[in-house]
Amino acid sequence: MSQPSMILPPAMLGMLGGGQLGRFFVIAAHEMGYKVTVLDPDENSPAGQIADVHICAKYDDEAALAQIAETCQAITTEFENVPAATLSTLAQSVPVRPSAEAVAIAQHRVSEKNFIKNAGLPVAPYVVVNAESDLPADDSEIYPAILKVARFGYDGKGQARVANLSEAKAAFSAFSQEECVLEKMLKLDYEVSVVLARDVNGHVATFPTAENSHLNGILDISIVPARGSDAVNHQAQKLAISVAEKLEYTGVLGVEFFVCDGELLVNEIAPRPHNSGHYTLDACITNQFEQQVRVMAGLPLGSSRQHSPAVMVNLLGDIWPDAKAAPDWQLAFGVPTLKMHLYGKNEARAGRKMGHFTVLNTSRDEAIKLALQVRSELNIGS
């Protein structure tokens, strides 16, 4: 079989989705000499603002898909809820990485859970719920549990904690009886994630395991390398690679894990760069977005080595005083080893990811101390 040819600058690459992940992709691609077309229905999208071409249309718009297919030499996505059918249509005429098949699994919680289980990978106990009659009785060991809609749920959206059948019925009704997964709530030691890149030849580069904490269902802090045991961190890497291989995945992939009694369980799969991988922008030889460009273009993977301990903190719209006033960034810029990244979003609102900062240091503990200090001064979580 002949090797796929490399796509070299100044070729045009296509991005489906215009959020902050797409914006960082555009920046990485531009630095490498590529041009980028972004397809996103938001005229103010962060990625569309800086793309060479912004096609402002829906993801299933036939004319828009024809344009991006005709003008781009490869296409990727930064948003797992782009219809898999769109990726499949584009793949008929242009390389699409990751594949529609892989994205279809990751964007549907039932397919995702079943894939993880059938692949022989560890996963929390769960029940698929298509009708109220599928909800287990009160004596089931599944309770307490979390009911999650199968589609379009992220950052805590479309989820409800339930302690018994009555609460599960109420939550299922509130979700308009859409297909759901009822997942057992476990006592967690902590949570970790691994971001990796896998190229068209099956070569894999993994970034260090990140330790994550969440606030209201949204990632708050990532500490890298994770403070857990070397054995857990190494096992997370191995399991993430297994996920990518069994998916026959090509692209950048984020795999989230629960750590329970020292054992790892696969929680979710993200078929794109991951929020917990933002630290790679400042702390690694090659960041996750450059890896995404490299995989798309058929280039060799870059080194994923981390050169500095890092702590990443998300900046949500909750800390903006109002629509016209920004937080007091002087508090952050007073730390010499802090790297600020604001996403260019036109409106701040509660729960919306507006940016992040990463604190670097030769000492992980000192990086944590400085990051938490700035987080507190910016009133995050208060």
N, C-alpha and C positions, 0 to 999 in steps of 0.2 A: 504494500500500500504506500503510495507517495505521501510525503509529509506535506501538511498544509503550508502554503506560502505565507510569509510574514507580510503584514500590512504596515507599510512604513510611512512616516511623515512626508508630506503634509496631507495625508489622506483624511477624509471626513468620516468620523465615527458617530453613531447614533445612540442617543440616550432616551429611553422611555421613562418619563418622570422628571419633575423639575424641582424637587425638594432639596434639602441641604446635602444629601448624599450625592445627588446629581451635580450639585454645585461643586463639591470637592472633586468629583470626577472630571468636570470641565477644566478646573484649575490644573489637575494633574496632566490631563491630555494636552492642554495648551503648553505647559512647561516642557513637554516632550515633543512639541512641534506639530501636533495634530489639530484639526479643526473638529468642531462638535455641533451636531444638530440635536436640539432638545425638542421632544414632543410632549407637551403638557397643556391641559386646558386652562391653566391659570395664567393670565397675561402678566402677573407680577411674580411668577415663580422665581425662587432664588437661582436656579440653574439657568432658566431662560434669560435672566437679566444679563448674563455674561457669555452665553453661547454665541457662536458665529451665526447660527440660524435657530430661531424659536418658532416652531410650528404650534400655534395656539389652537388646539383641537382636541376632541375626545380620543381616547385610545382605540376606539373601534371605527374612527372616521376613515372611510375607504380612500378618499383623496389624500388625506394626510399620510396614511400608511404607504400609499403608492409613492408619494414624494420622498419619504424617508428611506424607503427601499431602493429607490432609483439613485439617490444622491449619497448614500452612506455605504461604506465597504464592510462594516460589521455593526451589529446593534446589541445593546445590553439594556438592563433595567435597574432602577434604584428603588423600586417600589413593588412589593410582592403582589399587590392587588391589581396590577395590570392584567387584563384578561389573558389567560393562557392561549386562547384562540388567536389573539393578536400576535403573540410570539410565533405561533404555529404558521400563521399566514405569512409573516415576514420571512420565516426560515425557508420558505419555498424559493426565495430569490437571493437571500443574503445570509451570511453566517450570523446566528443569534446565540449568544452565550450569556447566561445559562439557557438550557433548552426549555421548551414549553412544557415538556413532561416533568422535569424537575420542579419547575415553578408551580405547576398544577398541584403537586403533592404538598409543597410547603405552604401554599396559600389556603389550604383547606384542612382544618384541624382533624377531622375524621381521617382523611387520607394520610395526614402526617403521622398521627398516632398509630394507625394501622401499619404504615410503612416501618416505623421504628420497631414496633413489636414483631412484625413478620421478618425483619432483618436480624432478629435475635439480639437487639440492643436493649439495654435496661430502660424501662419507662414506668412511671407511676401507674397504679391501677386506675382504670377508666371504664366508662360505659358509654356506648353510642346511643344518643337519644333522638329518635325521629318522631316519636309520639309520646304523649303523657304516660301511656302504658309501659313505656320502656324505663321509666324512672323506678329505681329500686325501692323496696319497702323500707320502713324505718329501721328494721333490724339488720340492714345490710352494712357490711364493714366499710363500704365506700364513704359513709358519712363520718365526720363533716367533710364536705366536698366543695368544689368550685364548678359551677355550670358555665360553660364557655360556648358561645355561638361558633359554628364551624367556619363561617366566612366573615371577613372584614373586621376581625378583632385584633387590636394591637394596643400597646401601652395601657393595658388594663381595661380597654373598651370591650363591651359585650361580655362582661364577666359578672358573676354574682356568687357570693359565698352562701352556702346553704347547709343547714345543720340536720335537716330531716326531709321526709317526703313532702310535707306540706310546704315548706319553704322552696323546695325544688320545683313543685308544681307552680307556685306563684312566679318564680323566676322564669320558668319555661314559658308561661303565659305572657310575661312582660317582654320576652324576646320573640313574641308573635309566633311561638311554637316552631321557630326555625330549627333546622338540624343543629344539634349541640353535642358537646362532649361533657360528661360529668366525670370530673377527675378528683380522686381522693386528695384531701389536704394532708400534707405530711409535715412533720416537725423537721424543719430544715436546720442543718448546721450553718450553711451559707450557700450562696449561688456563685457559679463561675461560668465563663464562656470562653470559647476558642474561635478565633477568626482564622481562616485559611484561604489559600488560593490553590486551585487545581487547574492545570493547563490541558490543552487538547491531547497531549501525549500521556496524561495521567501523572505527571510530576506534581508534587505537592510541596508547598511551603507553608508552615504553620507559624502564626504569631504566638507569643507567650500567653499562657492562661491568665485571664483577667478575673479578679474577684469583684463581684458586683453587689451593690445594694440599691433598693428601689424606694421610691416615695410616691404613694398613691398610684401604684402600678406602673410608674414610669422610671426608667433608669436614672439614678441620682449620682452615684459615685462608682467609678471603676478604679481599682488598685492593681497595678501591674509591675512586677509579677505578683500573682496571688499569694496571700500569706499562708495558705494551706500547705500540707505536706508535699514534698517532691513527688511522692507516689501518686497522690490525687491529681496534681498538675500534669504529670506525665500521662496518666490514664485518660484524662480529659482530652489530651492531644490525640491519643490513639483512637478513642471513640469518635472524635470529630473526623478523623481521616476515614474511619470505617463508614460513617454517614456519607461522606463525599463519594467514596468508592462505590458503595451500594446504590447511590443515586445516579452513578455515572455522570457526576457533576462536572461542569466546566465553568469556572468563574470564581468569584469570591463568595465565601459562605460563612455565615455565623451560626454557631451551634451553642445553645444555652443549656446549662445543666443545673440540677439540684444536687446538693451534697447532703445525704441523710445517713447518719451513723457512719460517716466515713466512706460511704459508697456513692457512686455517681449514677444519676438518672437523667436521661435526655429529656429536656423540657420542650424546647421549640427549635425549629430550623428556620433561618432567614436566608433566602436565596439572593444575597446582595451583601455589600459592606454593612457593617453592624455598628450601632451606637457605641458599644463597648470597645470597638476598635479605633475610635477617634484618636486615642493616645498615640497611635502609630504615625500620625502626621508629624509629631515632634520627637518621638522617642525611638524610632526604628530607622534602619538604613533605607528601607523601601516601605512606604505607607500602603494601606489597604487599597487606596484609590489608584495609585500607580500600578499595583498588582492587577487591578481590574482592567486597566488600559492594556497592560502587557498580555493578559489572557485573551482579551478581545482581538488584539492585533497579532496574536500568534508569536509573540516575543518570548524569550526565556524569562522565567520568573526571577524577580530580584531577591536579594537577601532580605529575610524577615527578622534579622537579628536586632534585638533591643539594645540600645547603647546606654540608656539611662532609666533608672526606676521612675515611674510616672503615676500620677493620680489625676484622673479626668473627672470634672464636675459639670453636670448639665445645667444650663441656664434656661429656665422656663419663663413664660410670660408673666407668671405670678409675681415676679420681683420688679416688674416695670411699674412705677408709680401711677402712670396713666398713659393714654395713647400717644401723648406728645413728649413725655419725659422719660429719659432712660435712667437706669441705675447709676450710681456714682462709681464709674469705672476707675477712678483714681485709687480706690481701695484695692483693686486687682492689679493695676499697673505698677503699684509700689513694690511688688514682689519681682525681683529681677529674673527669676527662673520660671515665671508664669507666662504661658503662651495663650493669647486670647483669640477666639474664633467666633465671630458673629455672622449670622447667616443671611442678612439682608432681607429679612421678612418685613413686609410693609405694615403689619399690625400685630401688636403683642396681645395675647389673651391667655387666660389661665390654662395651664397644662400644655401650651404650645412650646415646642422646642425652638428657642430663639438663638441659641448659641451654646458654646461650652468653653471651659478653660482647662488647660493641662498644666500641672506643676511638675517640673523635673527637678531631680536632685541626685547626688551620688548616694544618698541614703534614702531608702524607701520610707522609713519611719519619719524622717524630716520632711519628705514630700507630702506625706499624709498630714502632718502637723500644719504645714503651711497652707495646704489646700483646704483643710477644715477651718482654718482661721479666716481665710478669704470668704469661704462659703458662709460662715457665721456673720461676717461684716456685711455681706450682701443680703442678709436676712432670708437665705434659702431655707425652706422648711419651717419657717417661723409663722 
